[in-house]
């Protein structure tokens, strides 16, 4: 039987840790160096906004931008510098975020979580989003 998108999501969510929006706010306040990544494409982020302080790194590029065995020109230094530091992944609803978190965890990143409910869960919890402009 073919593996579908939601099969992969359920597998990822069973293997990585979720964090609620309110717990993320507290953790981020305690550790402002925490890296929060939105893995949606920039045009999608522009439609719904981004968590203030989060950085866009699309799911399709996460693997090579976080792989320090590749030439440095492919890296995103923010990712490389957080291999042993807290990283939280988000997307619109949490599905893609869990896939991204699992990918980084599989790559040896030590403290990776995903936002339960994604940016929609963030908004539903009463937190603001920042306007994002895809360039």
Secondary structure as the mmCIF struct_conf table of DSSP 4:
data_model
#
loop_
_struct_conf.conf_type_id
_struct_conf.id
_struct_conf.beg_label_comp_id
_struct_conf.beg_label_asym_id
_struct_conf.beg_label_seq_id
_struct_conf.end_label_comp_id
_struct_conf.end_label_asym_id
_struct_conf.end_label_seq_id
HELX_LH_PP_P HELX_LH_PP_P1 UNK A 2 UNK A 4
HELX_RH_AL_P HELX_RH_AL_P1 UNK A 5 UNK A 15
BEND BEND1 UNK A 16 UNK A 16
STRN STRN1 UNK A 17 UNK A 19
HELX_RH_AL_P HELX_RH_AL_P2 UNK A 21 UNK A 30
TURN_TY1_P TURN_TY1_P1 UNK A 32 UNK A 33
STRN STRN2 UNK A 35 UNK A 38
BEND BEND2 UNK A 40 UNK A 40
HELX_RH_AL_P HELX_RH_AL_P3 UNK A 42 UNK A 48
STRN STRN3 UNK A 50 UNK A 51
TURN_TY1_P TURN_TY1_P2 UNK A 52 UNK A 53
STRN STRN4 UNK A 55 UNK A 56
HELX_RH_AL_P HELX_RH_AL_P4 UNK A 59 UNK A 65
TURN_TY1_P TURN_TY1_P3 UNK A 66 UNK A 66
TURN_TY1_P TURN_TY1_P4 UNK A 68 UNK A 69
BEND BEND3 UNK A 70 UNK A 70
HELX_RH_3T_P HELX_RH_3T_P1 UNK A 72 UNK A 74
HELX_RH_AL_P HELX_RH_AL_P5 UNK A 77 UNK A 80
TURN_TY1_P TURN_TY1_P5 UNK A 81 UNK A 84
BEND BEND4 UNK A 85 UNK A 85
STRN STRN5 UNK A 86 UNK A 90
BEND BEND5 UNK A 92 UNK A 94
HELX_RH_AL_P HELX_RH_AL_P6 UNK A 95 UNK A 106
TURN_TY1_P TURN_TY1_P6 UNK A 107 UNK A 108
BEND BEND6 UNK A 110 UNK A 110
STRN STRN6 UNK A 111 UNK A 115
TURN_TY1_P TURN_TY1_P7 UNK A 116 UNK A 117
HELX_RH_AL_P HELX_RH_AL_P7 UNK A 118 UNK A 124
TURN_TY1_P TURN_TY1_P8 UNK A 125 UNK A 126
STRN STRN7 UNK A 129 UNK A 130
#
